[in-house]
Amino acid sequence: MTHVISVVNMKGGVGKTTTTVMLGEFLAAEYGKRVLLVDMDPQVSLSITMLGELQWRLVRDAGHTAVAMFSDALDTAEVPRFDIARAVYRNASNVKAIHDVDLLPLAPDIIDLQPHLAALSVAKRSSVRVWDILHGALAPILPRYDYVLIDCPPSLDVMTKNALRASSGYLIPTIPDVMSTYGITLLQQKVGEFAEQAGIQRPAELGVIVTKHKLNSSVHTGQVARLRNHPTWPPMLTPTVPEANQIAGAAEYQQYSTLRMKYGQAHYADLAELTETFRQRVEEGE
C-alpha cells in the first residue's frame, strides 16, 4: 500500500519543505522505504533543495517538471507533453547513502497557469476536474513507492487541492508560536469543505510536527503545551524539531555522506524517533 501524504500549513516559513525532505530521507535510510517527494509549491524550494539550482535549471529547461502536467490539462486538444516517467528524477537525495528517494519537481512557470486552472475549477461544463490532475498522473507510478510526500504552498489553492485530492492524509508542520498555529482550526475546516466539494473521503489528520522549537522560549513552551493538549487539533507528534543551524542548513544544497552529517549528530536520534512516531501514526494508526 502506498501512503500519499500532504505536508501543509497556510502559514509560510514553518518548515514544510525541511519536514518533507527529512521524513522522506529518514524513511528511506532507516526503514528501507521507497519514497517519492512531490513539489506543489510555486516557490520550488523542495526542487532546489533536492537538486541544487544548476541541476534544477537543466530539468526545468528540458520540460521535465509537473508544469507540463497542468499545461496538458488546460490544452486537452494537443498531444500530451507530460510523461511522469521522465519527469520523476530518480535518486534525488543529496545524501550519498540514500538511493530510494525520488522527486517530481516543479518550476515557477506554474504561476502563469494558476489563474487558468482556477477558472477551470469553476467551469461547470469542463471535462476536467482541476483537482484530479495530480491524482491521475500519479496513479501509474504509485506501486513503485511506499510513501509519497507532497510539499504544499502556504494556501489552500489549486495546487494544495491537487495534493489533498491525491492524499489519504495530511501533516501540519508549525512553529510553536501564536501566528503559526493560529490557522490550524481554519485549515481543518477548509480541508473538510474541499473533501465535500470534491466528493472524496476526508484526508486523515495525521498530526502536527513542531518545528524550529526554541527550548528556552516561554512562548514556545506554552504553545507546545497547547498543541499537545488541544481537544480538536490533530495529535502532536514527538519529539519536536529544535531550532538548530545544522537542521536549517540542511535546506542548502550540498553533498553529504550520511544523514548524521546532514542533520547533525546531536539531532539524529530525535529526528529518527520523530520519523518512527510518524511511521507508526501512518501505518498503524497509533
C-alpha positions in Angstrom: 0.0 0.0 0.0 1.3 3.5 -0.9 0.8 6.2 1.7 0.2 9.6 0.0 0.5 12.4 2.4 0.3 16.2 2.0 2.5 18.4 4.1 0.5 21.6 4.6 0.1 24.8 6.6 -1.5 28.0 5.4 1.3 29.9 7.2 4.6 30.2 5.3 8.1 29.7 6.8 7.1 27.0 9.2 9.4 24.3 7.8 7.2 22.4 5.4 9.9 21.7 2.9 12.5 20.7 5.6 10.0 18.4 7.2 9.1 16.8 3.8 12.7 16.1 3.0 13.7 15.0 6.4 10.9 12.5 6.7 11.5 11.2 3.2 15.2 10.6 3.8 14.8 9.0 7.2 12.0 6.7 5.9 14.3 5.6 3.2 17.5 5.3 5.2 16.1 3.8 8.5 13.2 1.7 7.2 14.1 0.9 3.6 11.0 2.7 2.3 10.8 3.8 -1.4 9.8 7.4 -1.3 8.6 10.0 -3.8 8.7 13.7 -2.9 6.3 15.9 -4.9 6.8 19.7 -5.2 3.5 21.5 -5.4 4.7 24.9 -4.2 5.4 27.5 -6.9 8.4 28.7 -4.8 10.0 25.4 -5.7 12.0 25.2 -2.5 11.7 21.4 -2.5 13.0 21.1 -6.0 16.0 23.3 -5.5 16.8 21.8 -2.1 16.9 18.3 -3.6 18.6 19.0 -6.9 20.6 22.2 -6.4 19.9 25.2 -8.6 22.1 24.2 -11.5 20.6 20.7 -11.9 17.1 22.0 -11.3 17.5 24.6 -14.2 18.6 21.8 -16.5 15.5 19.8 -15.5 13.2 22.8 -15.9 14.7 23.7 -19.3 14.1 20.2 -20.5 10.5 20.5 -19.6 10.7 17.6 -17.1 8.6 19.2 -14.3 5.0 19.0 -13.1 4.2 22.2 -15.0 3.7 20.1 -18.2 1.1 18.0 -16.3 -1.0 21.0 -15.6 -0.4 22.5 -19.0 -1.8 19.4 -20.6 -5.0 19.7 -18.6 -5.5 23.2 -20.0 -4.9 22.2 -23.6 -6.7 18.9 -24.0 -6.8 19.1 -27.8 -3.0 18.8 -28.0 -0.9 15.7 -27.8 0.1 15.3 -24.1 3.5 16.5 -23.3 3.8 15.3 -19.8 5.5 12.0 -19.2 5.7 11.2 -15.5 8.2 8.5 -16.0 10.6 11.1 -17.5 9.6 13.9 -15.1 10.4 11.9 -11.9 14.0 12.5 -11.0 15.4 9.3 -9.6 17.8 9.1 -6.6 17.3 12.8 -5.8 18.7 12.8 -2.3 22.0 14.6 -1.8 22.9 12.0 0.9 25.3 9.5 -0.7 24.0 6.6 1.3 20.3 7.1 0.2 19.1 5.7 -3.1 15.3 5.4 -2.7 14.1 9.0 -2.6 12.8 10.3 -6.0 11.4 13.7 -6.8 8.7 15.1 -9.0 10.0 18.7 -9.4 8.1 21.9 -10.2 9.0 25.2 -11.8 7.7 28.8 -11.2 6.2 28.7 -14.7 3.2 27.2 -12.9 2.3 30.7 -11.6 1.2 31.8 -15.1 -1.1 28.8 -15.3 -2.7 29.2 -12.0 -5.4 31.7 -13.0 -6.4 29.4 -15.9 -6.5 26.4 -13.5 -8.6 28.4 -11.1 -11.1 29.3 -13.9 -11.2 25.6 -14.9 -12.1 24.7 -11.3 -15.4 26.6 -11.6 -16.2 25.8 -15.2 -19.4 23.8 -15.0 -19.1 22.1 -18.3 -15.4 21.3 -18.1 -14.5 17.6 -18.7 -11.5 18.1 -16.4 -11.8 18.3 -12.6 -8.9 20.5 -11.9 -8.1 18.9 -8.5 -7.8 15.5 -10.1 -4.8 16.3 -12.2 -2.0 15.2 -9.9 -4.1 12.2 -8.6 -4.5 10.9 -12.2 -0.8 11.5 -13.1 0.5 9.7 -10.0 -1.7 6.6 -10.4 0.6 4.7 -12.9 3.7 5.0 -10.7 2.2 4.6 -7.2 3.1 0.9 -7.0 6.8 1.8 -7.1 6.6 3.7 -3.8 5.8 3.1 -0.1 5.4 6.8 0.6 4.6 9.9 -1.5 5.1 13.1 0.4 3.7 16.3 -1.2 5.1 19.7 -0.2 2.3 22.2 -0.5 2.2 26.0 -0.8 1.0 28.1 2.2 -2.5 28.5 0.9 -5.5 26.3 0.0 -5.2 27.0 -3.7 -5.5 24.7 -6.7 -2.0 23.2 -6.0 -2.9 22.3 -2.5 -6.2 20.9 -3.6 -4.5 18.7 -6.0 -2.2 17.5 -3.2 -5.1 16.8 -0.9 -7.1 15.0 -3.6 -4.2 12.6 -4.1 -3.6 12.1 -0.4 -5.0 9.8 2.2 -3.8 12.1 5.0 -2.2 15.3 5.8 0.5 16.6 8.2 0.8 20.1 9.6 4.3 21.4 10.5 4.2 24.5 12.6 6.5 26.8 14.7 5.1 26.8 18.3 4.1 30.5 18.2 0.8 32.2 18.1 0.7 33.2 14.5 2.0 29.9 13.1 -0.6 27.9 15.0 -3.5 30.3 14.5 -4.7 28.8 11.3 -4.9 25.2 12.3 -8.6 25.2 13.0 -9.3 27.0 9.8 -7.1 24.6 7.8 -9.1 21.6 9.3 -12.3 23.3 8.3 -11.2 24.1 4.8 -9.9 20.6 4.2 -13.3 19.2 5.2 -15.1 21.6 2.9 -12.8 20.7 0.0 -13.4 17.0 0.6 -17.1 17.5 0.5 -16.8 19.7 -2.7 -14.7 17.1 -4.4 -16.8 14.2 -3.3 -13.9 12.4 -1.7 -13.1 10.9 1.7 -11.7 13.5 4.0 -7.9 13.0 4.3 -6.9 11.8 7.7 -5.5 14.3 10.2 -2.1 12.6 10.8 -0.7 15.1 13.2 1.2 18.3 13.9 5.0 18.4 13.9 6.6 21.2 15.9 9.5 22.8 14.0 12.1 25.5 14.9 11.4 24.8 18.6 13.3 27.2 20.9 13.7 25.2 24.1 14.4 28.3 26.2 11.4 30.3 25.0 8.5 30.6 27.3 6.2 31.4 24.4 7.3 28.2 22.6 6.9 26.2 25.9 3.4 27.4 26.3 2.4 26.8 22.7 3.9 23.3 22.7 1.7 22.5 25.8 -1.3 23.9 23.9 -0.6 21.8 20.8 -0.2 18.7 23.0 -3.4 19.2 24.8 -5.8 20.9 22.3 -9.0 18.9 22.2 -9.8 19.4 18.5 -6.4 19.7 16.8 -4.6 16.8 15.3 -2.2 15.0 17.7 1.2 16.5 18.2 3.9 14.1 17.0 7.0 13.9 19.2 9.8 14.7 19.7 9.8 18.3 18.5 12.3 19.6 15.9 14.6 22.1 17.6 15.8 25.4 16.0 19.3 24.5 15.1 21.7 25.8 12.5 22.5 22.4 11.1 18.9 21.5 10.5 18.2 24.8 8.9 21.4 24.4 6.8 20.2 21.1 5.5 18.0 23.0 3.1 21.1 24.4 1.3 22.2 22.0 -1.5 25.5 20.2 -1.0 26.6 16.6 -0.9 26.6 14.6 2.3 27.9 11.2 3.1 25.3 10.3 5.8 22.1 11.7 7.4 24.2 12.3 10.6 26.4 14.7 8.7 23.4 16.4 7.0 21.2 17.0 10.1 23.8 16.8 12.8 24.9 14.1 15.2 23.2 15.9 18.1 19.8 15.8 16.4 19.9 12.5 14.6 18.3 10.4 17.3 15.4 12.8 17.8 14.7 13.1 14.1 14.8 9.3 13.8 12.4 9.0 16.7 10.1 11.6 15.2 10.1 9.6 11.9 9.2 6.5 13.8 6.3 8.3 15.5 5.1 9.5 12.1 5.5 6.0 10.6 3.5 4.4 13.4 0.8 7.0 13.0 0.5 6.4 9.3 0.9 2.6 9.2 -0.5 1.5 12.5 -2.8 4.4 13.4 -1.1 4.9 16.7 
